């Protein structure tokens, strides 16, 4: 419930933050499948041959972290 004491600037700031969250989520949903394909291709191609070079994360966790990182860079650009 919005009270009468809230200024228009506070409401505008709240809407802007919600809009940014929605845009971030949409961008993540676009990037995640691409990052998943990249992680899968990297693993299948054998870029991490040595056991010490293999990532500790699952393919899904690697794709998720890559997608969030890419989306974060997109918002700072």
JOSULGI-V625833 format. One record per backbone hydrogen bond with DSSP energy under -0.5 kcal/mol. CO is the residue of the C=O (numbers start at 0). NH is the residue of the N-H. Records with the same first field share a line. If there is no record, write none. Layout:
CO: NH + NH
//
This chain:
0: 2
2: 5
6: 10
7: 11
8: 12
9: 13
10: 14
11: 15
12: 16
13: 17
14: 18
15: 19
16: 20
17: 21
18: 22
19: 23
20: 24
21: 25
22: 26
23: 27
24: 28
25: 29
26: 30
27: 31
28: 32
29: 33
30: 34
31: 35
32: 36
33: 37
34: 38
35: 39
36: 40
37: 41
38: 42
39: 43
40: 44
41: 45 + 46
42: 45
46: 48
49: 52 + 53
57: 61
58: 62
59: 63
60: 64
61: 65
62: 66
63: 67
64: 68
65: 69
66: 70
67: 71
68: 72
69: 73
70: 74
71: 75
72: 76
//
